[in-house]
Amino acid sequence: MSKVCELTGKKPLVGNNVSHANNRTKRRQLPNLKEKRIWIPEENRFIKMRISTSALRTLKKNGYASMVSKKN
């Protein structure tokens, strides 16, 4: 399963682990994704989504309809 937020499109970032001796190895910084059931009042049903926690906070503030309209 991909590590991508379904609302914002956040994906893993790529960087380096840097040791004390300045050796560098690749690493991935994963987004903080949660699987949530979200109530859609317009459709009168729940949907299940994998969204980041920051998107979840914005969703609670603005609502599902405004977030989907901004995405497109």
N, C-alpha and C positions, 0 to 999 in steps of 0.2 A: 504494500500500500504506500502511495507516495506521501511525502511529508509536506503537503501544500495546503494552505488555508483556502477553503472553498469560497470565502467572501472577499478576502483582501488579496489573495494570490501570493502570500508570503511563502518563500522557499528557503531551504537551508543555505547558509552562507559558507564560504570556504576560506580557511585561514591556516595559520601555522601554530603548532605548539612550539614554544621556544624554551629550550632548556637553559640551565645556568651556564653551560658551556657554549651557548648560542647555536646549538644544533636545532635544525628546523625540520619538523615532520608535519605532513598535511593533517588537517582535522576539519570536521564539519560542525557548524553551530546550527542546531536544529531549532525551528520555531516551537513555541510552547503550544502544542495543539491538544485540544480536548474534543471528544465526541459528545455532542449535546443534542437533545430533542428541543426544537424551537417551535413555539406555537405561532402559526400564521393566521391572524384573525380574518384576513380577506378570503382565505380558502377554507377557513374553519377546520383546520387539521394541524397535526404536528409533522415536522420533517426532521430527519436526523442528519446532522452535518458535522464535519471535522473542521473546526474553526479555531483560530488562535485566541488566547485569552484577552488580548488587546481588542480584537474584533468583537468578542463577546461583550466587553464593556461598552463599546461604541454601539452595538446592537441594542443593548438595554437602554441606552440614552436616546437613540434616534429612531429605532424601530427597523423591522426587516425591510419594509417597502422602500424606505429612503436609502438604505445601504445597497439594495439590488439596483435601484435606479442610478446611483452614483457609479457602480461598477461598470455598467454598460455605456 
